[in-house]
Amino acid sequence: MKLLKLSLLAATAMLAMASAARADDAPAAPAEAKPFVLVFNVGANTDYEFRGVSQTNNKGSIFGGADATIGSIGYAGIWLSNVDFLNGTKAEYDIYAGVKPVLGPVTIDVGVIRYGYTSQPSGPKETYYEWKVAPSMAVGPATVGLAYFYSGDFFGETGKASYYEINASMPIGKTPFSVNGALGRQEVVGPLDYTTWNLGLGYALNSHVSFDLRYWDTDEHSFGSIYKSKIVLGIKATFP
């Protein structure tokens, strides 16, 4: 955990210095930019993984959503998927919104997410909110980023929670392939903290259809099979 936090601090310092050095270079919004753009998506995968933990009890999922770009920096959206927590909960629906201002070479994603669930059992509520701050920047052909999520009362009313992440992505030359991965740490009040990582290979069939083959793992296999290592294949289509 100390190594992850030191890495996050170092990456934060790099992003901050780059931003300060080129803060006056932020590009203006293009004159032809549309004030509102709506894009729909639908897809499926062999397992719905969230921070290294299966949300479908190691089974497949089908998902769909819509994303709106508002002006030059605003966004909002909704996303739905089946889930299986072995307690009757059937589906997850996420509602989110935020802004993505650009400071020099750094884009900062600041937003809020509401995770909702249908057919919740009686007892602690599964629905919760998270606040997000996620700066990213281009480094040569790659994009590197940090992310921090905070919840005042996490899933199942388990209390305050934080999630830290370092991530990177890069196209493979001029091919339709790309690689990306992330290292993260989920901390929740109580004994359920864990570290997670993933590494994936993406393939863009065209501008609307893409495939993703990804390895997921955590350092807490003792928490159960949903925390264990696995390889997940997914497909996603966007339109229009």
C-alpha positions in Angstrom: 0.0 0.0 0.0 2.9 2.4 0.8 4.3 1.7 -2.7 1.0 2.5 -4.4 0.6 5.8 -2.5 4.2 6.8 -3.3 3.6 6.0 -6.9 0.4 8.1 -6.9 2.2 11.0 -5.2 4.9 10.9 -7.8 2.5 10.7 -10.7 0.4 13.6 -9.2 3.6 15.7 -9.0 4.4 15.0 -12.6 0.9 16.0 -13.8 0.9 19.1 -11.6 4.3 20.3 -13.0 3.2 19.6 -16.5 0.0 21.6 -16.0 1.8 24.5 -14.4 4.4 24.7 -17.1 1.8 24.9 -19.9 -1.3 26.2 -18.1 -1.7 29.0 -20.8 -1.7 26.4 -23.6 -5.2 25.0 -23.0 -6.9 24.8 -26.4 -10.0 26.8 -27.0 -13.2 24.9 -27.8 -13.4 24.4 -31.6 -15.9 26.7 -33.3 -17.7 23.8 -34.9 -18.2 21.9 -31.6 -21.8 20.9 -31.1 -23.5 22.0 -27.9 -25.0 18.6 -27.3 -24.0 15.1 -28.6 -25.7 11.9 -27.5 -24.0 8.5 -28.1 -25.6 5.1 -27.2 -23.7 1.9 -26.4 -24.5 -1.8 -25.9 -22.3 -4.8 -25.2 -21.7 -8.1 -23.5 -18.8 -9.8 -21.7 -18.0 -13.1 -20.1 -18.0 -11.5 -16.6 -18.8 -8.0 -15.2 -15.8 -7.0 -13.3 -15.7 -3.9 -11.0 -12.3 -3.2 -9.5 -11.3 -6.8 -9.8 -14.5 -8.2 -8.2 -17.1 -10.1 -10.2 -20.5 -8.4 -10.0 -22.2 -11.4 -11.8 -20.9 -14.3 -9.7 -18.3 -15.1 -12.4 -21.0 -15.3 -15.1 -21.6 -13.2 -18.3 -23.4 -9.9 -18.5 -25.2 -7.7 -21.0 -25.0 -3.9 -20.7 -26.1 -0.7 -22.3 -26.1 3.0 -21.8 -26.1 6.5 -23.2 -23.6 9.3 -22.9 -24.2 13.0 -23.5 -21.5 15.6 -24.2 -22.7 19.0 -23.0 -20.8 22.0 -24.4 -17.1 21.9 -24.5 -16.4 20.2 -21.1 -19.6 18.8 -19.6 -21.0 15.3 -19.7 -23.7 13.1 -18.3 -24.9 9.5 -18.8 -26.6 6.4 -17.6 -25.4 2.8 -17.8 -27.2 -0.5 -17.0 -26.1 -4.1 -16.5 -27.4 -7.4 -15.0 -25.7 -8.4 -11.7 -25.9 -11.4 -9.4 -25.0 -10.9 -5.7 -26.7 -14.2 -4.7 -29.3 -12.2 -2.7 -32.0 -11.4 -5.3 -30.5 -8.2 -6.7 -31.0 -8.3 -10.5 -29.6 -5.2 -12.1 -27.4 -2.2 -11.6 -28.1 1.2 -13.1 -25.5 4.0 -12.8 -26.3 7.7 -13.3 -23.3 10.1 -13.6 -22.3 13.6 -14.5 -19.2 15.8 -14.5 -16.9 18.2 -16.3 -13.5 17.7 -18.0 -11.6 21.0 -18.0 -8.3 21.1 -19.7 -5.3 22.7 -18.0 -2.3 22.7 -20.3 -1.6 19.1 -21.2 -3.8 17.8 -18.4 -7.4 16.9 -18.6 -9.2 16.7 -15.2 -12.3 14.6 -15.0 -14.4 15.7 -12.0 -17.7 14.0 -11.5 -20.2 12.2 -9.3 -21.7 8.7 -9.8 -24.8 7.1 -8.3 -24.8 3.3 -8.3 -28.4 2.0 -8.1 -29.7 -1.5 -7.9 -33.1 -3.2 -8.5 -34.7 -5.9 -6.4 -32.5 -5.1 -3.4 -33.1 -7.3 -0.4 -34.1 -5.9 3.0 -31.3 -4.7 5.2 -28.4 -2.4 4.4 -28.9 -0.4 1.2 -26.8 -1.3 -1.7 -27.2 2.0 -3.5 -24.4 4.5 -3.0 -22.7 7.6 -4.4 -19.0 8.3 -5.3 -17.2 11.5 -6.1 -14.4 11.3 -8.7 -11.3 13.3 -9.6 -9.2 11.8 -12.4 -6.4 13.8 -14.2 -4.8 12.4 -17.3 -2.3 13.5 -19.9 -0.6 12.3 -23.1 3.0 11.0 -22.8 4.2 10.4 -26.3 1.7 8.0 -27.9 0.4 6.8 -24.5 -2.1 8.3 -22.1 -1.4 8.1 -18.4 -3.7 9.0 -15.6 -4.6 8.9 -11.9 -8.1 8.5 -10.4 -9.5 9.0 -6.9 -13.0 8.0 -5.9 -14.6 8.8 -2.5 -17.9 7.5 -1.0 -19.3 8.8 2.3 -21.2 5.5 2.7 -20.1 2.7 0.4 -22.1 -0.3 -1.0 -24.2 -2.1 1.7 -23.8 0.9 4.1 -20.3 -0.2 5.0 -19.1 3.4 5.7 -16.5 5.7 4.1 -14.5 4.3 1.3 -11.7 5.5 -1.1 -10.4 4.0 -4.3 -6.9 5.0 -5.7 -5.8 4.1 -9.2 -2.9 4.5 -11.6 -3.7 3.7 -15.3 -2.2 3.9 -18.8 -3.2 3.1 -22.3 -1.4 3.1 -25.7 -2.2 2.2 -29.3 0.0 -0.4 -30.9 1.5 1.5 -33.8 -1.0 2.2 -36.6 -2.8 -1.1 -36.0 -6.4 -1.3 -34.6 -4.9 -2.9 -31.5 -4.2 -1.1 -28.2 -3.0 -2.0 -24.7 -4.1 -0.6 -21.4 -4.0 -1.5 -17.7 -4.5 -0.2 -14.2 -3.3 -0.7 -10.6 -5.8 0.3 -7.9 -6.4 0.1 -4.1 -9.9 -0.2 -2.6 -10.1 0.9 1.0 -13.3 0.5 3.1 -13.8 1.0 6.8 -13.3 -2.5 8.2 -11.3 -5.5 7.0 -12.2 -5.5 3.3 -9.3 -3.5 1.8 -7.6 -5.0 -1.2 -5.4 -4.2 -4.2 -6.5 -4.9 -7.7 -4.8 -4.8 -11.2 -5.8 -5.5 -14.8 -4.1 -5.6 -18.2 -6.0 -5.7 -21.4 -5.7 -5.9 -25.2 -8.2 -3.9 -27.2 -9.2 -4.3 -30.9 -11.2 -1.7 -32.8 -13.1 -3.6 -35.6 -14.3 -0.2 -36.9 -15.2 3.2 -35.4 -18.3 1.7 -33.7 -17.4 -1.9 -32.6 -14.6 -2.9 -30.3 -13.4 -6.0 -28.5 -11.5 -6.2 -25.2 -9.6 -9.2 -23.8 -8.5 -8.5 -20.2 -6.8 -10.2 -17.2 -8.1 -9.2 -13.8 -6.7 -10.1 -10.4 -6.7 -9.0 -6.7 -4.4 -9.8 -3.7 -7.4 -11.1 -1.6 -8.4 -14.5 -3.1 -9.3 -15.5 0.4 -12.4 -13.2 0.2 -14.0 -15.7 -2.3 -14.0 -16.8 -5.9 -15.4 -13.4 -7.1 -12.0 -11.9 -6.1 -9.9 -14.4 -7.9 -7.9 -14.0 -11.1 -9.7 -14.4 -14.4 -9.6 -13.5 -18.1 -12.6 -11.6 -19.5 -13.7 -11.1 -23.1 -16.0 -8.3 -24.0 -17.6 -6.6 -27.0 -19.0 -3.1 -27.2 -20.9 -1.2 -30.0 -21.6 2.5 -30.1 -24.1 4.4 -32.2 -24.8 6.6 -34.0 
